[in-house]
Amino acid sequence: MKTKIIDLTQVLNETMPVYPGTLGFKFEKSYSIGKDGFAEINMERK
């Protein structure tokens, strides 16, 4: 029997809908490849 894998990954962004009463997301770029040699983005609740 073959195993079937289904990827349900979704891209997160600040405008995505959330359930009523649930806080949305806020993204903030902490480091960039050009300036710091690596990239990092922090994700927080609004």
N, C-alpha and C positions, 0 to 999 in steps of 0.2 A: 504494500500500500504506500502511495506517495503522500508526503506531507505537503500541504499547501499553506504558504505563509502570506498573509495579507497585511500590508503596511498601512496603518491608520494615522500616521503622523500628520499633524497639521502645523502650519506656520503660525506662530503667535505674533500678534501686532496690537498696537494700542487702540485700534478701532474695531477689533473683533467683538461680536456680541457675547454677552455673558448673561447668566440667569439673573432675573430681578433680585436685588438685594445682595448680589455678589460683586465684590470690588473688581474693577478692571485692572489692566496691567500698565505699567509705565516703564519704558526702556531708556537707559542712559548709557552712552558710550563712555567707558572709563579709560580705555587705552586704544591707540590706533597703531597699525603696522608701520605707517610712515614715521610716526614720532617715537614710538616705544619699542618697535620691533615685534610686537604681537598685538592681537586684538582681543578686547574683552568688553562685553556689554552686560550691565547689571539690569536685572528685572525685579521690579518691586510692585506691590499692590498700590493702586491709586488711593 
